[in-house]
Amino acid sequence: MRSYVGAVVLLSGLLTAPVVSAAEFSAAQRAEIISILRDAMKQDPSILRDAITALRDDEGAQERATARAALDGMRDLLVTADDPVAGNPKGDVTIVEFFDVRCGYCRRLDPVMDEFLKQDRGVRLIYKDLPILGPASVVAAKALLAAQRQNGYEKMRDAVMKLPSDMPIAKIQSEAERLGLNWARLSKDMEDPAVKKRIDSNLKLAQALNIQGTPAMIIGHEIIPGAVGLDELRKVVAEARRAK
């Protein structure tokens, strides 16, 4: 009886191994391989599924390795003196969060991150405004970066993240004034080319790191896409600490 376990190993190997020229097998060998695989898949169709899963895992590992290499090459650009900071500015682990204030998943992550920073006092959180959801996102990002000049970034961010997703400028102004910020100065600073330059830099950095949506976090050597829970945050931060 043919070994179907062997067939799984063979098929997985053929899918994930470097390309092998058909000329390296004789006609008889090729016929035998095809026959074994056909018989095996008739007996157990999950063989193909398992082989495809192995291929996807291999591709995922390659993508992660590529992302890590890109990340290592961007370390000097990842955290700058101008970046807004939350948590412990001298923390032993840094989380860099790319976000869009209008992004529903970013808003879902926000209370999770707040709770995590309360629990772990050794983490520094760097905010990267990444307005990818249209003009209203750009306006809001400019407002946050302008508020930073009045030491109001965090409180303005907290307020804006709770606004309606269409982000009307009148609402932004109302929140800024409620928080005691100088709106005349803030609205002027929003149009400063330096603010646009910072946003453009974040967009270019995200593109270079193949970040395709928000939120996205960089923790240690990992790029974490999407909103995650407390347990996942604890796990990745613990791994980053062990890797130091």
Rosetta blueprint (number, residue, H / E / L):
1 M L
2 R L
3 S L
4 Y H
5 V H
6 G H
7 A H
8 V H
9 V H
10 L H
11 L H
12 S H
13 G H
14 L H
15 L H
16 T H
17 A L
18 P L
19 V L
20 V L
21 S L
22 A H
23 A H
24 E H
25 F L
26 S L
27 A H
28 A H
29 Q H
30 R H
31 A H
32 E H
33 I H
34 I H
35 S H
36 I H
37 L H
38 R H
39 D H
40 A H
41 M H
42 K H
43 Q H
44 D L
45 P L
46 S H
47 I H
48 L H
49 R H
50 D H
51 A H
52 I H
53 T H
54 A H
55 L H
56 R H
57 D H
58 D H
59 E H
60 G H
61 A H
62 Q H
63 E H
64 R H
65 A H
66 T H
67 A H
68 R H
69 A H
70 A H
71 L H
72 D H
73 G H
74 M L
75 R H
76 D H
77 L H
78 L H
79 V L
80 T L
81 A L
82 D L
83 D L
84 P L
85 V E
86 A E
87 G E
88 N L
89 P L
90 K L
91 G L
92 D L
93 V E
94 T E
95 I E
96 V E
97 E E
98 F E
99 F E
100 D L
101 V L
102 R L
103 C L
104 G H
105 Y H
106 C H
107 R H
108 R H
109 L H
110 D H
111 P H
112 V H
113 M H
114 D H
115 E H
116 F H
117 L H
118 K H
119 Q H
120 D L
121 R L
122 G L
123 V E
124 R E
125 L E
126 I E
127 Y E
128 K E
129 D E
130 L L
131 P L
132 I L
133 L L
134 G L
135 P H
136 A H
137 S H
138 V H
139 V H
140 A H
141 A H
142 K H
143 A H
144 L H
145 L H
146 A H
147 A H
148 Q H
149 R L
150 Q L
151 N L
152 G L
153 Y H
154 E H
155 K H
156 M H
157 R H
158 D H
159 A H
160 V H
161 M L
162 K L
163 L L
164 P L
165 S L
166 D L
167 M L
168 P L
169 I H
170 A H
171 K H
172 I H
173 Q H
174 S H
175 E H
176 A H
177 E H
178 R H
179 L L
180 G L
181 L L
182 N L
183 W H
184 A H
185 R H
186 L H
187 S H
188 K H
189 D H
190 M H
191 E L
192 D L
193 P H
194 A H
195 V H
196 K H
197 K H
198 R H
199 I H
200 D H
201 S H
202 N H
203 L H
204 K H
205 L H
206 A H
207 Q H
208 A H
209 L L
210 N L
211 I L
212 Q L
213 G L
214 T L
215 P L
216 A E
217 M E
218 I E
219 I E
220 G L
221 H L
222 E E
223 I E
224 I E
225 P E
226 G L
227 A L
228 V L
229 G L
230 L H
231 D H
232 E H
233 L H
234 R H
235 K H
236 V H
237 V H
238 A H
239 E H
240 A H
241 R H
242 R H
243 A L
244 K L
